[in-house]
């Protein structure tokens, strides 16, 4: 569990720098921030050791033939906590959260693409005792927050951002264009797994995991980043920036209004992430607010002013059991979770 840590101005500048380029060297970041390299390294290690901040490597599912789903699970009161813990240990889940005031939880699930074998989690969930209903929407296109929530990307001046951007590989593809990816195999999957645990893992560690030489690791990481397959995110709770209230929104938007609504959401400071998806609610969004009053102001103001939204459903997140990256488990528990991620027992049932 993350410790109680107050972020000062330098911490926020460091986090913004890492969001721009999660693998930038401490020396380069220090030069941009105009502080000693030792100070930058010490700050990052302090925040990471306290489980407040870490850099995680994330793969764009679409570019490797996978699908992402936003899932809502309705379960019995006695199953909620155990189901949340079981899902949190899986490699194919992220953004897990029980919802406040009820027996529902939400998560993001990654599955193989249509027609591929292995995407049977939904079947397993529906057969699991304690689960009453599962509703899933397939992500068609992320539309906001892909480059990081605005609340943590406002600490650096434009010139400082430009200096860091100059060293970071940039994908030439827009949000709706999927690049062709060649050579994605077991070694690339192991590489992605190591970077998901620690986006700043050194080249020697990545070489050991993949069986590649150090030069091949560097070349492959750079190539995947340039193709938009791999990107790096700073995993940090918005509560550390003074935004402890997180709400999830499901918006029913008329097809003709999707472009206008999603463009507006991408400009809203409160929106940490939004995506168009399948299902009755065609847009899903994560919103960060300072308090419930600010949430009301957003719903009644910026969101309410958007034409084309027929119905909006909102829910407060009780807590995040898992964010973007894998859980940092003790070595033995982590190994067990990797070897048997489908066999977590809870109550009288089992997710197989």
Secondary structure, DSSP 8 states (H G I E B T S, - for coil): --------HHHHHHHHHHHH-TT--HHHHHHHHTS-HHHHHHHHHHHHHTTS-EEEEEE-GGGGTEEEEEEEEEE-TTTHHHHHHHHHT-TTEEEEEEETTSSEEEEEEEEE-TT-TT--HHHHHHTSTTEEEEEEEEEEEEEE-TT--GGGS-SS-HHHHHHHHTTS----S-TT---------HHHHHHHHHHHH-TT--HHHHHHHH---HHHHHHHHHHHHHTTSEEEEEE--GGGGT--EEEEEEEEE-GGGHHHHHHHHTT-TTEEEEEEESSSS-EEEEEEESSHHHHHHHIIIIITT-TTEEEEEEEEEEEEEE-SS-----HHHHHHHHHTTT-EEETTEEE-
